[in-house]
Amino acid sequence: MMNDPNSLAIQNLKQCADHLIEVCQHADEDCPSEYRTKFFNPSIQDAYDFVGGLYEQNILQKENKND
């Protein structure tokens, strides 16, 4: 079953996933290693894996640059 990429729910999920990736990127870039807890890197990786899974399962689809 394909999810309608134009549905409000999918658009909101895409926006949420984009924000999550952006927060992870900033946190990873801005937090020096000496201030990271043992939970920091696994949590960031879990977030990346979660968003990646949305694309792998075709819940979200990459946007075509040609559209």
Long-range contacts (C-beta under 8 A, 24 or more apart in sequence): 2-58, 3-58, 3-59, 3-60, 5-60, 5-61, 10-59, 10-60, 13-54, 13-59, 13-60, 14-60, 17-51, 17-54, 17-60, 20-47, 20-50, 20-51, 21-47, 21-48, 21-51, 23-47, 24-48
